[in-house]
Amino acid sequence: MSNEKIPYKIYLEESEMPKQWYNVRADMKKKPAPMLNPATLKPVTAEELCHVFCDELVAQELDDTSPYIDIPEEIQNFYKMYRPSPLVRAYCLEKALDTPAKIYYKFEGNNTSGSHKLNSAIAQAYYAKKQGLKGVTTETGAGQWGTALSMACSYFGLDCQVYMVKVSYEQKPFRREVMRTYGANVTPSPSMDTAVGRKINAEFPNTNGSLGCAISEAVEAATSQEGYRYVLGSVLSQVLLHQSVIGLESKIAMDKYGIKPDIIIGCAGGGSNLGGLISPFMGEKLRGEADYRFIAVEPASCPSLTRGVYAYDFCDTGAVCPLQKMYTLGSSFMPSPNHAGGLRYHGMSAILSELYDQKLMEAVSVEQTAVFEAATRFARVEGILPAPESSHAIKAAIDEALKCKETGEEKTILFGLTGTGYFDMYAYEKFNDGKMTDYIPTDADIKASTDKLPKV
């Protein structure tokens, strides 16, 4: 089909929206390794997980055989407030790069939370409400997840307690205020409100915090309050399941116009956006129906895939969560206070870790200043100010498009634009003033953390 017949923005009809989530684990011949109880080193049971997570979410977490899971009607109706999200042809970026490549991005910023996180937040809040809970606790890095969850909890009348990574709490006060506007209680992490927070503060004085720290505090808060459960915005298999609506919509839209991507790119912190985008395409690859090249893009300051080890590790800094086999820098690794707060996590989704280990996808790491150069370039021609996290994918997409310019190949590139960066102006200010720096951990920094991995 000619370029002229493909619109700038491809929207699906309501009737074309997915009615089921896709579970990529069902098509994986080698499944992700099970979570382990750190006390027994045996696979965690549903009963054990139900003390922390909602019952239905535990069932989804442990289900690695059902390829499709129905989306409850109430969640489908909520999705219709901001979905389907547009698949955009980046004609202006293609022209600016003078590349023969065709570039598409799936834009997930068309909601008040400003990101894709709402896709899973509303699902997790729904199951909490259905179970009759009083409220939920969670962590948030840059604030997109906390914002999305506060919206979802407000919709269902649930109490929402958010532990926000301290450096982001200070750098992104307006995102914090959106959470509070929706009724959430927001605490900078590590705090002195929990036992694990006090322990982390004692071990790492004046720390900027990390997602691992905030997870520990949120889990303690959930398990110490009657009628509360913990919910997580990334990493877990249930989250990638909910986020599969991104990839499903993308595939339906591309199939509608006879478009087949050659390269699919997503930023990678814990894995929610990347996993959601690639899942249905990866399913085709696993089933032998099609082939694609997948690229995970992570910050050079927190390179779990490209420099981490594939091993069992705690999902949190306080070592209160189950052990998960994943690519990890070690749960005691403290990332530098870079501006892509949503990617500041020591490990990677078990699903994506296993796919990466099987060499079914690639990973690259990029430095912060190069990411913001790409973000600025994109904003100036495409008219959207991208979130720092999304801008990692933009950087890789531009790099691949420029390779096409060199070779003359007309490859089709799809990347995930997870959200907008309008609450990240402190970061853009640093970049525009020439004060942004790049930090890359040394091998010794990483080894000091991975040497502490649990002996499994």
C-alpha positions as CSV (number, residue, x, y, z in Angstrom):
1,M,0.0,0.0,0.0
2,S,1.4,3.4,-0.9
3,N,2.5,6.0,1.7
4,E,-0.2,8.4,0.5
5,K,-3.0,5.9,1.6
6,I,-1.7,5.6,5.2
7,P,-2.9,8.4,7.4
8,Y,-0.8,10.2,9.9
9,K,-2.8,8.7,12.7
10,I,-4.5,5.3,12.6
11,Y,-7.4,4.9,15.0
12,L,-9.3,1.8,15.6
13,E,-13.1,1.7,15.9
14,E,-14.4,0.9,19.4
15,S,-15.6,-2.5,18.0
16,E,-12.0,-3.3,17.0
17,M,-10.6,-2.9,20.5
18,P,-9.2,-6.1,22.1
19,K,-11.6,-8.0,24.3
20,Q,-8.9,-10.2,25.7
21,W,-5.4,-9.7,27.0
22,Y,-2.7,-11.8,25.4
23,N,-0.4,-14.0,27.6
24,V,2.9,-14.5,25.7
25,R,4.0,-17.1,28.3
26,A,1.5,-19.6,26.7
27,D,3.6,-19.6,23.5
28,M,7.0,-19.8,25.2
29,K,8.4,-23.3,25.0
30,K,10.8,-22.5,27.8
31,K,8.8,-20.7,30.5
32,P,10.1,-18.0,32.8
33,A,11.5,-19.6,36.0
34,P,9.1,-19.6,38.9
35,M,9.3,-17.1,41.8
36,L,10.9,-18.6,44.9
37,N,10.0,-18.3,48.6
38,P,13.3,-16.9,50.0
39,A,12.8,-18.9,53.2
40,T,12.3,-22.3,51.6
41,L,13.8,-21.7,48.1
42,K,10.7,-23.5,46.7
43,P,8.3,-22.0,44.2
44,V,5.9,-19.6,45.8
45,T,2.3,-20.8,46.1
46,A,-0.9,-19.0,45.4
47,E,-1.7,-19.0,49.1
48,E,1.6,-17.3,49.9
49,L,1.2,-14.6,47.2
50,C,-2.4,-13.9,48.2
51,H,-1.1,-12.3,51.4
52,V,0.5,-9.6,49.3
53,F,-1.5,-9.4,46.0
54,C,-5.2,-9.6,45.1
55,D,-6.5,-13.1,44.6
56,E,-7.4,-12.7,40.9
57,L,-4.0,-11.1,40.1
58,V,-2.2,-14.0,41.7
59,A,-4.1,-16.3,39.4
60,Q,-3.0,-14.3,36.4
61,E,0.6,-14.1,37.8
62,L,0.9,-17.9,38.0
63,D,-0.9,-18.7,34.7
64,D,1.6,-19.6,32.0
65,T,-0.7,-21.7,29.8
66,S,-3.8,-19.6,28.9
67,P,-3.0,-17.7,25.7
68,Y,-5.9,-15.2,26.2
69,I,-7.7,-13.9,29.3
70,D,-11.0,-12.0,29.0
71,I,-10.9,-8.3,29.9
72,P,-13.8,-7.7,32.3
73,E,-16.5,-5.5,30.8
74,E,-16.0,-2.7,33.4
75,I,-12.4,-2.5,32.5
76,Q,-13.3,-2.4,28.8
77,N,-15.6,0.5,29.4
78,F,-13.0,2.4,31.3
79,Y,-10.5,1.8,28.5
80,K,-12.9,3.5,26.1
81,M,-12.4,6.8,27.9
82,Y,-8.8,7.0,26.4
83,R,-8.4,4.0,24.1
84,P,-7.9,3.0,21.4
85,S,-4.6,5.0,21.4
86,P,-3.3,6.2,18.0
87,L,-0.7,4.6,15.9
88,V,1.1,7.5,14.3
89,R,3.2,7.5,11.2
90,A,6.2,9.8,11.9
91,Y,6.3,11.4,8.4
92,C,7.9,14.6,9.7
93,L,10.7,12.7,11.5
94,E,11.3,10.6,8.5
95,K,11.7,13.7,6.4
96,A,14.0,15.4,8.9
97,L,16.2,12.3,9.0
98,D,16.1,11.9,5.2
99,T,15.7,8.2,5.7
100,P,13.9,5.6,3.5
101,A,12.8,3.9,6.7
102,K,9.1,4.1,7.6
103,I,8.7,5.0,11.3
104,Y,5.6,4.4,13.4
105,Y,4.9,5.0,17.1
106,K,2.2,3.9,19.4
107,F,1.3,6.9,21.5
108,E,0.1,6.1,25.0
109,G,0.0,9.6,26.4
110,N,-3.6,10.5,25.7
111,N,-4.8,10.3,29.3
112,T,-4.4,12.4,32.4
113,S,-1.8,10.1,33.9
114,G,0.3,10.8,30.8
115,S,1.4,7.3,30.1
116,H,0.6,3.7,29.4
117,K,0.5,2.8,33.1
118,L,-3.3,3.3,33.3
119,N,-3.8,0.1,31.3
120,S,-2.7,-2.0,34.3
121,A,-3.7,0.4,37.1
122,I,-7.4,0.2,36.3
123,A,-7.2,-3.6,36.1
124,Q,-5.5,-4.0,39.4
125,A,-7.8,-1.5,41.1
126,Y,-10.8,-3.3,39.7
127,Y,-9.7,-6.6,41.1
128,A,-9.0,-5.0,44.5
129,K,-12.4,-3.5,44.6
130,K,-14.0,-6.8,43.5
131,Q,-12.3,-8.5,46.4
132,G,-13.7,-6.0,48.8
133,L,-10.4,-4.4,49.9
134,K,-10.1,-1.0,51.6
135,G,-7.1,0.1,49.5
136,V,-3.8,-0.6,47.9
137,T,-0.2,0.4,48.4
138,T,2.5,0.8,45.7
139,E,5.7,2.4,44.6
140,T,6.4,4.8,41.8
141,G,9.6,6.1,40.2
142,A,9.0,9.1,37.9
143,G,5.4,9.2,39.0
144,Q,3.5,7.9,36.0
145,W,2.5,4.7,37.7
146,G,1.5,6.4,40.9
147,T,-0.5,8.9,39.0
148,A,-2.3,6.2,37.0
149,L,-3.0,4.2,40.1
150,S,-4.3,7.2,42.0
151,M,-6.8,7.8,39.1
152,A,-7.9,4.2,39.1
153,C,-8.4,4.1,42.9
154,S,-10.3,7.3,42.8
155,Y,-12.6,5.8,40.2
156,F,-13.3,2.8,42.4
157,G,-13.3,4.6,45.7
158,L,-10.2,2.8,47.1
159,D,-7.5,4.3,49.4
160,C,-4.2,4.7,47.6
161,Q,-0.8,4.9,49.4
162,V,2.2,5.7,47.1
163,Y,5.9,5.5,48.0
164,M,7.6,7.7,45.5
165,V,11.4,7.4,44.9
166,K,12.9,10.4,46.9
167,V,14.8,12.0,44.0
168,S,11.7,11.9,41.8
169,Y,9.5,13.2,44.7
170,E,11.9,16.2,44.8
171,Q,12.4,16.6,41.0
172,K,8.8,16.1,39.9
173,P,6.6,17.9,42.5
174,F,3.7,18.5,40.0
175,R,3.3,14.8,39.3
176,R,3.2,14.3,43.0
177,E,0.4,16.9,43.2
178,V,-1.6,15.2,40.5
179,M,-1.6,12.0,42.7
180,R,-2.7,14.0,45.7
181,T,-5.4,15.7,43.7
182,Y,-6.8,12.2,43.0
183,G,-6.7,11.4,46.7
184,A,-3.5,9.5,47.1
185,N,-1.2,9.7,50.1
186,V,2.4,10.2,48.7
187,T,5.5,9.5,50.8
188,P,9.1,10.0,49.6
189,S,11.1,6.8,49.8
190,P,13.0,5.6,51.6
191,S,11.1,7.1,54.5
192,M,11.2,6.7,58.3
193,D,7.6,5.5,58.3
194,T,8.4,1.8,57.8
195,A,10.9,-0.5,59.4
196,V,12.5,-1.4,56.1
197,G,12.7,2.3,55.2
198,R,14.5,3.1,58.5
199,K,16.9,0.1,57.8
200,I,17.7,1.3,54.2
201,N,18.3,4.9,55.5
202,A,20.7,3.6,58.1
203,E,22.6,1.5,55.5
204,F,22.6,4.1,52.8
205,P,22.6,7.5,54.5
206,N,21.3,10.4,52.3
207,T,20.3,8.0,49.5
208,N,18.3,9.3,46.6
209,G,16.2,6.1,46.8
210,S,15.4,3.6,44.2
211,L,12.4,1.6,42.9
212,G,13.7,-1.4,44.9
213,C,13.5,0.7,48.1
214,A,10.0,2.0,47.4
215,I,8.8,-1.6,46.6
216,S,10.0,-2.8,50.0
217,E,8.2,0.0,51.9
218,A,5.0,-0.5,49.9
219,V,4.9,-4.2,50.6
220,E,5.5,-3.7,54.3
221,A,2.7,-1.1,54.3
222,A,0.3,-3.5,52.6
223,T,1.0,-6.5,54.8
224,S,0.7,-4.5,58.0
225,Q,-2.7,-3.1,57.3
226,E,-6.0,-5.0,57.3
227,G,-7.8,-4.9,54.0
228,Y,-4.9,-3.7,51.9
229,R,-2.9,-5.4,49.1
230,Y,0.2,-4.3,47.2
231,V,0.1,-3.6,43.5
232,L,3.0,-3.1,41.1
233,G,3.3,-1.1,37.9
234,S,5.9,-3.1,36.1
235,V,8.1,-6.3,36.2
236,L,5.4,-8.8,37.1
237,S,3.8,-11.1,34.5
238,Q,0.3,-9.8,35.3
239,V,1.4,-6.3,34.4
240,L,2.8,-7.3,31.0
241,L,-0.5,-9.2,30.5
242,H,-2.6,-6.0,31.0
243,Q,-0.2,-4.0,28.9
244,S,-0.6,-6.3,26.0
245,V,-3.5,-4.1,24.8
246,I,-0.7,-1.8,23.4
247,G,0.7,-4.4,21.1
248,L,-2.7,-5.9,20.3
249,E,-4.0,-2.5,19.1
250,S,-0.8,-1.9,17.2
251,K,-1.0,-5.2,15.4
252,I,-4.7,-4.7,14.5
253,A,-4.0,-1.2,13.2
254,M,-1.0,-2.3,11.1
255,D,-2.7,-5.4,9.8
256,K,-5.6,-3.1,8.7
257,Y,-3.3,-1.2,6.4
258,G,-1.0,-4.1,5.4
259,I,1.9,-2.9,7.4
260,K,4.5,-5.3,8.8
261,P,7.2,-3.9,11.1
262,D,10.7,-5.1,10.7
263,I,12.0,-3.7,13.9
264,I,10.0,-3.1,17.2
265,I,11.6,-0.9,19.9
266,G,10.7,-0.1,23.4
267,C,12.3,1.5,26.5
268,A,13.1,-1.0,29.2
269,G,13.1,-0.4,33.0
270,G,11.0,-3.2,34.6
271,G,9.5,-4.2,31.3
272,S,5.8,-3.1,31.3
273,N,5.8,-1.0,28.1
274,L,8.3,-3.1,26.1
275,G,6.6,-6.3,27.1
276,G,3.1,-5.0,26.3
277,L,4.2,-3.6,22.9
278,I,6.0,-6.7,21.7
279,S,3.9,-9.5,23.1
280,P,1.5,-10.3,20.2
281,F,4.4,-9.9,17.7
282,M,6.6,-12.1,19.8
283,G,3.8,-14.6,19.9
284,E,3.9,-14.9,16.1
285,K,7.7,-15.3,16.3
286,L,7.5,-18.0,18.9
287,R,4.8,-19.9,16.9
288,G,6.9,-19.6,13.7
289,E,4.3,-17.5,11.9
290,A,6.5,-14.3,11.3
291,D,9.8,-12.9,12.3
292,Y,10.7,-9.5,13.8
293,R,13.7,-7.9,15.4
294,F,13.0,-6.6,18.9
295,I,15.2,-4.1,20.7
296,A,15.0,-3.2,24.4
297,V,16.6,0.2,25.2
298,E,17.8,0.9,28.7
299,P,19.7,3.7,30.4
300,A,23.5,3.3,30.6
301,S,23.2,4.3,34.2
302,C,21.0,1.3,35.1
303,P,21.9,-1.4,32.5
304,S,20.3,-4.6,33.8
305,L,20.0,-6.5,30.5
306,T,23.3,-5.3,28.9
307,R,25.5,-5.6,32.0
308,G,23.5,-7.5,34.6
309,V,23.6,-11.2,35.4
310,Y,20.8,-13.7,34.9
311,A,20.2,-15.0,38.3
312,Y,17.6,-15.3,41.1
313,D,17.4,-12.0,43.1
314,F,15.1,-10.1,45.4
315,C,12.7,-7.8,43.5
316,D,13.3,-5.2,46.2
317,T,16.1,-3.6,48.2
318,G,14.7,-4.5,51.6
319,A,14.7,-8.3,50.6
320,V,11.1,-8.8,51.7
321,C,9.7,-9.9,48.3
322,P,10.0,-13.4,46.6
323,L,13.1,-14.2,44.6
324,Q,12.7,-13.9,40.8
325,K,15.1,-15.1,38.1
326,M,15.9,-12.1,36.0
327,Y,18.6,-10.1,34.5
328,T,19.7,-8.0,37.5
329,L,22.3,-5.6,38.8
330,G,21.7,-6.8,42.3
331,S,18.9,-5.6,44.6
332,S,21.3,-3.4,46.6
333,F,22.4,-1.5,43.4
334,M,21.6,2.2,43.8
335,P,21.1,3.8,40.4
336,S,22.3,7.4,39.8
337,P,19.6,10.1,40.1
338,N,19.1,10.3,36.3
339,H,16.0,11.8,34.9
340,A,14.3,8.7,33.5
341,G,12.9,7.7,36.9
342,G,10.7,5.0,35.5
343,L,13.7,3.1,34.2
344,R,15.7,3.2,37.5
345,Y,15.1,-0.4,38.6
346,H,17.8,-3.0,39.3
347,G,16.1,-5.9,37.5
348,M,14.0,-6.9,34.4
349,S,10.8,-8.7,33.9
350,A,11.2,-12.5,34.2
351,I,9.4,-12.8,30.8
352,L,11.7,-10.4,29.0
353,S,14.7,-11.8,30.8
354,E,14.0,-15.3,29.5
355,L,13.3,-14.1,26.0
356,Y,16.5,-12.1,26.0
357,D,18.4,-15.1,27.3
358,Q,17.0,-17.1,24.5
359,K,18.3,-14.4,22.1
360,L,14.8,-13.7,20.8
361,M,15.4,-10.0,21.4
362,E,18.3,-7.6,21.6
363,A,19.2,-4.9,24.2
364,V,21.2,-1.7,24.0
365,S,22.0,0.9,26.6
366,V,22.2,4.7,25.9
367,E,23.5,7.7,27.8
368,Q,21.3,10.4,29.2
369,T,22.4,13.4,27.1
370,A,22.1,11.4,23.9
371,V,18.5,10.5,24.9
372,F,17.6,14.1,25.5
373,E,19.1,15.1,22.2
374,A,16.8,12.6,20.5
375,A,13.9,13.8,22.6
376,T,14.4,17.4,21.5
377,R,14.9,16.4,17.9
378,F,11.6,14.4,18.0
379,A,9.7,17.2,19.8
380,R,10.7,19.8,17.2
381,V,9.3,17.9,14.3
382,E,6.6,15.6,15.7
383,G,5.0,18.2,18.0
384,I,5.0,15.9,21.1
385,L,7.2,16.5,24.1
386,P,8.2,12.9,25.0
387,A,8.8,11.5,28.5
388,P,12.5,10.8,29.3
389,E,11.7,7.1,29.4
390,S,10.1,7.0,26.0
391,S,13.0,9.0,24.6
392,H,15.2,6.0,25.0
393,A,13.1,4.2,22.4
394,I,13.2,7.4,20.2
395,K,17.0,7.4,20.3
396,A,17.2,3.8,19.2
397,A,14.5,4.4,16.5
398,I,16.5,7.3,15.1
399,D,19.7,5.3,15.1
400,E,18.0,2.5,13.2
401,A,16.5,4.9,10.7
402,L,19.9,6.5,10.0
403,K,21.3,3.0,9.4
404,C,18.6,2.6,6.7
405,K,19.8,5.9,5.2
406,E,23.3,4.5,4.9
407,T,22.2,1.2,3.4
408,G,19.2,2.4,1.4
409,E,17.0,-0.2,3.1
410,E,13.3,0.6,3.5
411,K,12.7,-1.0,6.8
412,T,9.6,-0.4,8.9
413,I,10.2,0.6,12.5
414,L,7.6,0.6,15.3
415,F,8.4,2.0,18.7
416,G,6.5,2.7,21.9
417,L,5.9,6.3,22.9
418,T,4.9,5.6,26.5
419,G,3.9,9.1,27.5
420,T,4.5,12.8,27.6
421,G,7.2,14.7,29.4
422,Y,5.4,17.8,30.6
423,F,6.1,17.0,34.2
424,D,9.8,16.4,33.4
425,M,10.7,20.0,32.7
426,Y,13.4,20.0,35.4
427,A,15.2,17.4,33.3
428,Y,14.7,19.4,30.1
429,E,15.9,22.5,31.9
430,K,19.2,20.7,32.8
431,F,19.6,19.6,29.3
432,N,18.9,23.0,27.7
433,D,21.3,24.7,30.1
434,G,24.0,22.2,29.3
435,K,24.2,21.0,32.9
436,M,23.1,17.4,32.2
437,T,25.7,14.8,33.0
438,D,26.1,11.1,32.1
439,Y,26.9,8.5,34.8
440,I,27.8,5.0,33.9
441,P,28.5,2.6,36.7
442,T,31.9,0.9,36.8
443,D,32.3,-2.9,36.6
444,A,33.4,-2.7,40.3
445,D,30.1,-0.8,41.2
446,I,28.0,-3.6,39.6
447,K,30.2,-6.4,41.0
448,A,29.8,-5.0,44.6
449,S,26.1,-5.4,44.2
450,T,25.9,-8.7,42.3
451,D,28.3,-10.3,44.8
452,K,25.5,-10.0,47.3
453,L,23.0,-12.0,45.2
454,P,21.3,-14.7,47.2
455,K,22.8,-18.2,46.9
456,V,20.3,-20.2,45.0
